[in-house]
């Protein structure tokens, strides 16, 4: 999704902001702006998702290190809230990506005569 979002965003911005850009109806221009924001949002949400995954795994590894240093503590338990945050960020990112790509498709097909 990073590659597709970034590529679609870069190509569409290049096409619609250059001097030879096709003229858009106001409705299509609004859809295009929304699509760009959706694609940017999906990229940012995926970055936050990856940060949350790294933080969860780091914390879990540190709890294992502590448990190995003091075996009487037992195995560390895993918390549910990081999983909920990761899934929520990922699902919202997929939704934003889907909306952005559908918006770009709407604009592209709206330009056909």
N, C-alpha and C positions, 0 to 999 in steps of 0.2 A: 504494500500500500504506500510506503514511503516513495518508492520509485515511480509508481503510477501517479500519485498525487503531485509530486514535484514536477514530473515531466509534463503532465496535463496543464498544470498551473503555468509553467514556464512557456510552453508552446502557445497556449491560449492568450496569455498576456502579450507575448510577442506579436501574435496575429492581430489582436484587437486594439493595440495601443500604437501601432506604427502609422506612418503617414498614409499608407495605402489600405488602411483598415476598412472593412465593409461597414456601411451605414446600418445601424441597428434601430429597430423600432424601440420606443421607450420600454415596452414590456420585456423585450429580449435583453435590453441593456440591464434592466433590473435583475433578471434571471442570471445573467452573466456575473454581475457583481455578487449576488448571493452564492453562486457556484464557486467563485474565487474564495470567498470567506469560508465556505464549507470545506474546501480543500486545505486551506491554511489551518483551519481548526482541526481537521483530521491529523495533519502532520504534528501539530502541537500536542494534541491528546495522546498520540502514539509515543511522543517523546516523554510525556509525563508518565505514561504507562510503563515504559522501559525504566524510568527512574524509580518508580514504585517497585518494580520487580527486583532491581538491583538492591534497593534498600531492604526489602523483605529478605532476600537471600543473604545479604551481609549480616543482618541481625540474627537470622537463624544460624548462620555459621559461627557467630560469636557465642551464641547460647550453647552450641555443641562444643566449642572450645572450652567453655566454662564447665560443662558437664564432664568432659574428658579429664580436666584437671582435678575435679572433685566427683569421682564416680558415685559417691553416696547420694548425690542429687538426682541421679537418674537421667533418662533421656529428656531433652527439652520438648515442650509441647509447642505445637504450631498454632498461631493465632488465626482467627477467621477474618478479621477486618481487613488485613492487607489483600486477601483474596477477593473480597467484595470490591475494594477500591480498584484493583487491577482489572477485574471483569467489567466493572462499570465504565472505566476509562476506555477499555478496548471496544466495548459494544457501542459507546457513543462515537468513538473514532470511526468505526465501520459505518455507522449511520451517516455521519458527516461526509465521509468519503463517497458513499452511495449517492447522497443528495447532490454533492458537487459534480460527480460524473454524469448523473442524469440531467442536471442543469446544463452542463456543457453540450450534451447530446441534444437537448431541447433547442439551444441557441443554434447549433450547427444545422439541425433540420429546419429551423425556422428561417434560415437564410436561403434555403433552396426555393427556387421559383417553380 
